C-alpha cells in the first residue's frame, strides 16, 4: 500500500507551503516518476477527489506531490478558509511561484524519492491554468515531461465589468464559496495583475508554447468552466495534445466534498490520467 507523508517547504520568497507526498510501495526502489498536483480556485489539496487521485497515482508507481497554494488560506486538516488575508493577497503569479518553488524543492521535500527527469504536472480548474503556465515557461519546457489538466480555464479574467468597476473603486470584492457560504475577499493585487499582466497570463498563447505531451480532460456538462474553453486550448495547443471529453462530467466529474467515493465520470478521468502519465513518464519499473 502507498504511504502518505506530510511536508512543509519554506521558499525563498512568500509564505510556507504545506503538502503531502503519496509514496509508492515498495518505497525502497526510488527514484519514482513524479507528478505535482495543483488544486483550483477556492480549492485545497484535501478537497474531494485529490487524496483519492494521489493514492491512485502512488498505487501505479508515481510519487504524487500535492500542496496548498499559499493563497488558499487553508491549513492541513481544514476544509474552509481560515486565513482571509492570505486569500485576499493571492494572485495567479503568486500561485505560479508556489508551484515552481515546489518543483525546485523536490529534493528537499522528497529526498531521493523524486525522479526529476520524469516530472509531470497535474492541475484542476485554475490550477490547470497554473500548471500550463509552468509547463510553458521557457526555463521549464525541457524539464516538464507530461501535463494533464482537468476542467482547465482558458481565460484568467473571469469577472464582469460591473464587478471590476466596484473592485477598482473599493480595492476589494468578495466571492462566495457555495459549499461553506463564506464570503472570500479578492484584493487589489489580483485586480492589478489582471489589468497589467494579460500577456504573461495568456493561457491560449501558453498552450502553443508548451512542449510537454498534454492531456486535456473536460466534462461536457461543466457549467463552471465551459467545454468550449477546453476546445480553445486544444485548438491552440502545439502537439502533442489530446482532448478527452467526459460526456456527463461536470466541473468536478460528479464528485463532491466530503468525498463519498468515485463516480463513473471521475473513474474515467482518473484512468485516462494515470495512463497518460505512464505513457509519457515511462512505467515506474523502467
C-alpha positions as CSV (number, residue, x, y, z in Angstrom):
1,X,0.0,0.0,0.0
2,X,1.2,3.5,-0.7
3,X,2.2,5.7,2.3
4,X,1.5,9.3,2.9
5,X,3.9,11.8,4.3
6,X,3.4,15.5,5.2
7,X,5.9,18.2,4.3
8,X,6.4,21.9,4.8
9,X,8.5,23.9,2.4
10,X,9.9,27.4,3.2
11,X,10.5,29.0,-0.2
12,X,13.0,31.9,-0.6
13,X,10.0,34.3,-1.0
14,X,6.5,34.1,0.3
15,X,4.6,32.0,2.8
16,X,5.4,28.5,3.8
17,X,3.8,25.7,1.7
18,X,2.2,22.7,3.2
19,X,1.8,19.5,1.3
20,X,1.7,15.7,1.2
21,X,3.7,13.0,-0.6
22,X,1.9,9.9,-1.6
23,X,4.8,7.4,-1.9
24,X,4.6,4.1,-3.9
25,X,5.1,0.8,-2.3
26,X,7.7,-0.6,-2.1
27,X,9.4,2.7,-1.2
28,X,12.9,1.1,-1.4
29,X,13.1,1.4,-5.3
30,X,13.4,5.2,-5.8
31,X,13.6,7.5,-7.6
32,X,10.0,7.4,-8.7
33,X,8.4,9.3,-11.7
34,X,6.8,12.3,-10.0
35,X,3.5,14.1,-10.5
36,X,3.0,17.5,-8.8
37,X,-0.7,18.2,-8.3
38,X,-2.3,21.7,-8.3
39,X,-5.8,22.4,-6.9
40,X,-8.1,25.1,-8.2
41,X,-9.6,28.4,-7.1
42,X,-11.3,28.0,-3.7
43,X,-9.9,24.5,-3.5
44,X,-7.2,22.8,-1.4
45,X,-5.1,19.7,-1.5
46,X,-7.5,17.7,0.7
47,X,-10.6,18.6,-1.2
48,X,-12.8,15.8,-2.6
49,X,-11.0,13.7,-5.2
50,X,-7.4,15.0,-4.6
51,X,-6.4,12.4,-1.9
52,X,-8.0,9.6,-3.9
53,X,-6.2,10.7,-7.1
54,X,-2.9,11.0,-5.3
55,X,-3.4,7.5,-3.8
56,X,-4.2,6.1,-7.2
57,X,-1.1,7.6,-8.8
58,X,1.1,6.2,-6.0
59,X,-0.5,2.8,-6.4
60,X,0.5,3.0,-10.1
61,X,4.1,3.7,-9.0
62,X,4.2,7.6,-9.2
63,X,5.3,9.9,-6.4
64,X,2.3,12.2,-6.0
65,X,3.2,15.6,-4.6
66,X,0.2,17.8,-3.7
67,X,0.2,21.1,-1.8
68,X,-1.9,24.0,-0.8
69,X,-1.2,27.2,-2.7
70,X,-0.1,29.8,-0.1
71,X,-3.1,32.0,-1.1
72,X,-5.6,29.2,-0.5
73,X,-5.9,30.3,3.1
74,X,-6.4,26.8,4.3
75,X,-4.1,24.8,6.6
76,X,-3.7,21.0,6.5
77,X,-6.8,19.3,8.1
78,X,-9.0,22.3,7.5
79,X,-11.8,22.4,4.9
80,X,-12.6,26.1,4.9
81,X,-10.6,29.3,4.6
82,X,-9.2,30.4,7.9
83,X,-6.6,32.9,6.7
84,X,-8.6,35.5,4.8
85,X,-5.6,37.8,4.4
86,X,-3.7,35.1,2.5
87,X,-6.7,34.5,0.3
88,X,-7.1,38.2,-0.4
89,X,-3.5,38.6,-1.3
90,X,-3.4,35.7,-3.8
91,X,-2.7,36.2,-7.5
92,X,-2.0,33.9,-10.4
93,X,1.6,35.0,-10.4
94,X,2.0,34.0,-6.7
95,X,0.4,30.6,-7.4
96,X,2.9,30.1,-10.3
97,X,5.7,31.0,-7.9
98,X,4.4,28.5,-5.4
99,X,4.3,25.7,-8.0
100,X,7.8,26.4,-9.2
101,X,9.0,26.5,-5.6
102,X,7.6,23.0,-5.0
103,X,9.2,21.7,-8.3
104,X,12.5,23.3,-7.3
105,X,12.2,22.0,-3.8
106,X,11.5,18.4,-4.7
107,X,14.9,17.2,-3.4
108,X,14.3,19.0,-0.1
109,X,10.7,17.7,0.5
110,X,11.1,14.2,-1.1
111,X,14.7,13.4,-0.6
112,X,15.8,10.8,-3.2
113,X,12.2,9.7,-3.9
114,X,11.6,12.0,-6.8
115,X,12.9,11.4,-10.3
116,X,13.3,14.9,-11.6
117,X,14.0,13.6,-15.1
118,X,10.5,12.2,-15.2
119,X,8.3,15.0,-14.0
120,X,4.6,15.5,-14.7
121,X,2.3,18.3,-13.7
122,X,-1.4,18.0,-13.0
123,X,-3.9,20.8,-12.4
124,X,-7.7,21.2,-11.9
125,X,-9.6,24.3,-13.0
126,X,-7.5,27.4,-12.2
127,X,-4.8,25.0,-11.1
128,X,-4.8,23.6,-14.6
129,X,-4.1,27.1,-15.9
130,X,-1.2,27.5,-13.4
131,X,0.2,24.1,-14.4
132,X,0.0,25.1,-18.1
133,X,1.9,28.4,-17.4
134,X,4.6,26.4,-15.6
135,X,4.9,23.9,-18.5
136,X,5.1,26.8,-21.0
137,X,7.8,28.8,-19.1
138,X,10.9,28.9,-21.3
139,X,13.2,27.7,-18.5
140,X,10.8,24.8,-17.6
141,X,9.7,23.5,-21.0
142,X,12.5,20.8,-21.1
143,X,12.0,19.6,-17.6
144,X,8.2,19.1,-17.6
145,X,7.8,15.8,-19.4
146,X,4.0,15.4,-19.2
147,X,0.9,17.6,-18.4
148,X,-2.6,16.7,-17.5
149,X,-5.3,19.2,-16.8
150,X,-8.9,18.7,-15.7
151,X,-11.6,21.4,-16.4
152,X,-8.8,23.9,-17.0
153,X,-9.6,27.5,-17.6
154,X,-8.6,29.2,-20.9
155,X,-9.0,32.7,-19.6
156,X,-7.8,34.1,-16.2
157,X,-10.1,37.2,-16.3
158,X,-13.5,35.7,-15.2
159,X,-15.1,38.9,-13.9
160,X,-17.8,41.1,-15.4
161,X,-17.4,44.8,-15.9
162,X,-19.7,45.8,-13.1
163,X,-17.6,43.7,-10.6
164,X,-14.4,45.2,-11.9
165,X,-15.7,48.7,-11.5
166,X,-16.6,48.0,-7.9
167,X,-13.2,46.3,-7.5
168,X,-11.4,49.3,-8.9
169,X,-13.3,51.7,-6.7
170,X,-13.2,49.7,-3.4
171,X,-9.9,47.8,-3.8
172,X,-11.6,44.5,-2.9
173,X,-14.6,42.4,-3.9
174,X,-16.0,39.2,-2.4
175,X,-16.8,35.9,-3.9
176,X,-18.9,33.2,-2.2
177,X,-17.8,29.7,-1.5
178,X,-21.0,27.9,-2.3
179,X,-20.0,24.9,-0.2
180,X,-19.3,26.8,3.0
181,X,-21.2,30.1,2.5
182,X,-18.0,32.1,3.2
183,X,-17.6,35.5,1.6
184,X,-14.0,35.5,0.4
185,X,-12.1,38.6,-0.4
186,X,-10.1,39.3,-3.6
187,X,-7.6,42.1,-3.1
188,X,-6.2,44.8,-5.3
189,X,-3.2,42.7,-6.2
190,X,-5.2,40.3,-8.3
191,X,-7.1,43.2,-9.9
192,X,-3.9,45.0,-10.8
193,X,-2.4,41.7,-12.2
194,X,-5.4,41.2,-14.5
195,X,-5.1,44.7,-15.8
196,X,-1.3,44.7,-16.1
197,X,-0.2,41.2,-17.0
198,X,-2.6,40.0,-19.6
199,X,0.1,38.9,-22.0
200,X,2.0,36.9,-19.3
201,X,-1.2,35.2,-18.2
202,X,-2.5,34.4,-21.7
203,X,-3.3,30.7,-21.4
204,X,-4.2,30.2,-25.1
205,X,-0.7,31.5,-26.0
206,X,0.9,29.3,-23.4
207,X,-0.9,26.3,-24.9
208,X,1.0,27.0,-28.1
209,X,4.4,27.4,-26.3
210,X,4.4,24.3,-24.1
211,X,6.1,21.2,-25.5
212,X,5.2,18.5,-22.9
213,X,2.6,16.0,-24.1
214,X,-0.7,17.3,-22.8
215,X,-4.0,15.6,-21.9
216,X,-6.9,17.9,-21.6
217,X,-9.8,16.3,-19.7
218,X,-13.1,18.2,-19.5
219,X,-16.7,17.4,-18.7
220,X,-19.2,18.3,-21.4
221,X,-21.7,19.4,-18.7
222,X,-19.3,21.7,-16.9
223,X,-21.1,24.9,-16.0
224,X,-18.2,26.5,-14.2
225,X,-15.7,26.3,-17.0
226,X,-17.4,25.5,-20.2
227,X,-16.3,22.7,-22.5
228,X,-15.7,25.4,-25.2
229,X,-12.7,26.5,-23.1
230,X,-11.2,23.1,-23.5
231,X,-11.7,23.3,-27.2
232,X,-10.0,26.6,-27.4
233,X,-7.0,25.3,-25.5
234,X,-6.8,22.2,-27.7
235,X,-7.1,24.1,-30.9
236,X,-4.3,26.5,-29.9
237,X,-2.0,23.8,-28.4
238,X,1.2,22.7,-30.0
239,X,1.4,18.9,-30.5
240,X,1.3,16.5,-28.8
241,X,-2.1,17.2,-27.3
242,X,-5.2,15.1,-26.8
243,X,-8.6,16.3,-25.7
244,X,-10.6,13.8,-23.7
245,X,-14.3,14.7,-23.2
246,X,-16.2,13.2,-20.4
247,X,-19.7,13.1,-21.7
248,X,-21.7,13.5,-18.5
249,X,-18.9,15.1,-16.4
250,X,-19.4,18.4,-14.6
251,X,-16.7,20.6,-13.1
252,X,-15.6,18.1,-10.5
253,X,-16.6,15.0,-12.6
254,X,-19.6,14.4,-10.4
255,X,-17.7,14.2,-7.2
256,X,-18.1,16.4,-4.1
257,X,-16.5,17.3,-0.8
258,X,-16.5,15.4,1.6
259,X,-15.6,12.6,-0.8
260,X,-18.1,9.7,-0.9
261,X,-16.3,7.6,-3.4
262,X,-15.5,7.9,-7.1
263,X,-18.3,8.5,-9.7
264,X,-18.2,6.8,-13.1
265,X,-17.1,10.2,-14.6
266,X,-14.3,10.5,-12.1
267,X,-13.1,7.0,-12.7
268,X,-12.9,7.7,-16.4
269,X,-10.9,10.9,-15.8
270,X,-8.5,9.1,-13.4
271,X,-8.0,6.2,-15.7
272,X,-7.1,8.4,-18.6
273,X,-4.8,10.4,-16.4
274,X,-2.8,7.6,-15.0
275,X,-2.5,6.0,-18.5
276,X,-1.2,9.3,-19.9
277,X,1.5,9.6,-17.2
278,X,2.5,6.0,-17.6
279,X,2.8,6.6,-21.4
280,X,4.9,9.8,-21.2
281,X,6.8,9.4,-18.0
282,X,7.6,5.8,-18.5
283,X,6.4,2.9,-16.4
284,X,7.7,3.1,-12.9
285,X,9.7,-0.2,-13.2
286,X,11.6,1.1,-16.3
